[in-house]
Amino acid sequence: MSDDLPDLRASHGDRDRVVDALRIAAGDGRLDAEELDTRLERALSARTLGELAGLTADLVPVAPDVLVVEQGGGKYVKEGPWRVPARIRLRTQHGRVTLDFTRAVITASVLRIDAEMVHSKLFIVGSPGIVVDADGLNRTYSKVKLLSKDAVADPLLRIELVGTLVHAKIIEQRPRR
């Protein structure tokens, strides 16, 4: 949650992000069942970002500003309850990278992925509330296949892809059931 605008009204997406963070904290053993119930009730009735921020201030470590992924062959997978940073720097040659956002703790509404990919693949696994924008990519013999082409009024997360692709693929997928 943003600390610089605590009086800003909270959206449903803001409340959902806090509920997810509280459930993960309980799963990690940082909250007992009674405290989880109390905080969930307060999160669902919160009106401002400041109220929401207070519910997770002692639980959620700040995500790193930048996640650096350098992959020279092989696979890199980020899945489960990981904290999404504001930026990912992706450098791959002959590699396969999977970023699975289905259980991720989303701490900001925008994620910028700076990609330099050569003979590589990036799989983005997300839900309908995630929008991927690939307008910032320079492509040479590369393919981008997105499911979230239509703009969502209030997306849970907007992923902005920028950088260069050479003989590379970026594919957005929905989670497997």
N, C-alpha and C positions, 0 to 999 in steps of 0.2 A: 504494500500500500504506500501511497505517496505521503511523505511526512510534511511536504511543503504546502499542501492544500487540505488540512484536516477537516475544514468545515464544508468541503464539497460533498454534495449528496452522493451516496453510494448507489451503484447499479446492481442489478441481479447478478451480473458477472462478477462484480467485486465481492458480493456476499458468497457466491459459489467458490471463489478462490480461497477465501478464508475458511469456509467449511471443509474444503479439501485439505488445507494445511492442518486444521485441528484434528481431522481424522488420521492423518499421517502421524502427527505427534502422539496421538493416543496409541496407534499401532506400534510406535517406537518405544512406548512405555513412559513418555514424558507427561502424560495426563492420565488420571484414573477415570473410571466411568462416570462418576458423579461430576467431576470438574468438566469433562467433555460435554456432558448434557447441558450444564450451565452455560458453557461458552457457545455451544451450538445454538441454544435459544437466543442468546444475546446477539450472535452473528446474524441470525435470520431476521431479527427485529431492528438491527442497526440502521440508522438513517444517514450517517456521515462516514467518510473515510477514516476520520480520526477515531471514531468508535471501533471500527473494524481493526485498525492498526493496533489498538490497545489489547485486543484479544490474542494476538500472535506475537507481540513484541518480545516476550520472554521465551518463545518457542522456535521461531524460524530464523536460522542463521541467514545473513544476507548472502544472496547469490553472488558469485564472483562477477566482476564487471565484464570479463571476457573469458570465454571457454575457448582454449586453443586445441584444435584437433589437427594433427599432422600425421597423415597416413601414407606410407609408402608400401602399398600392397597389403593384402590381408583385409580383415574386417574390423570395424569399430562400431559398437552398438551402445547407445545411451537409452536406457529404458527403465521402467519402474518409477518409483517416487523420487525423481531427481529435480533439483531446483534449476529453473531456466534462467540464465543470465540475460542481460540486456543485449549482449552481442556474442556471436560465435565466429571465430576465425577458423576457416576450414581450408586446409591445404592438403590435397590428395593427388597421388600418382598411382595408377593401377590399384586403387583401393575401393572398398565398398563401405559406406557409412550409413548407419540407420539412426535417425533421431525419432524416438517414439514419445509423443506428447500425451498419450492417453491417460497416464497416471502422474504426469509431471506436475510439480508445484509451480504455477505460473505467477511470477511476482511483478510483472509489468505487462502492459497491453501490447507492446511492440518488441519484436526480436529481430535484430538485423544479423543476417548471416553473410559474412564476407567470404566468398568462395573463389578459390583458385584450383580448378579441377582439371586434370589431364588423364584421359582414359580411365575414368572413375564413375561411380554411381553414388547418388545420394537418395535415400528413401526417407521421406517425411511421413510419419504415421500420426494422423490426427483425427479429430472429431469434426462434426459439422460446424462447430463454433470457431474453428481456426481458418483464417484466410491467408493464402500464400500469394505474394506479389513477386513476380519474376521479371518485372520491367527493367530492373537495373542490371541484368545479365548481358554480357557480350558472349555470343555463342559462335563457335566454329565447329561445324559437323557435329552438333550436339542436339539433344532432345530434352524438352521439358514437358512433362505430362502432369497437369494440375486438375484436381477435382473441384477446388474452391474458386472457380473463376468469377462467380457472381459475388458482388460485395454484400456483406452482412451488415445490417444497421449498427449493431453493437457487438463486434466479434470479441470472443474471449481472448484471442491472441491473433495479432497480425504479424506474419513472418515476411520480412523484406529481404529478398535475395539480391545481392549485388556481386559483381566480380566477373571472372572469365571462365568459360567452359571450353575445353578443347577435346573433342571426341568423348564427351561425357553425357551422362543422363541424370536428370532430377525427376523423381517420380513421387507423387503424393498418393498415399494409400489410406484406406480406412482400417481400423483395427480388425483383426481376425476374431471371429466369434467362437 
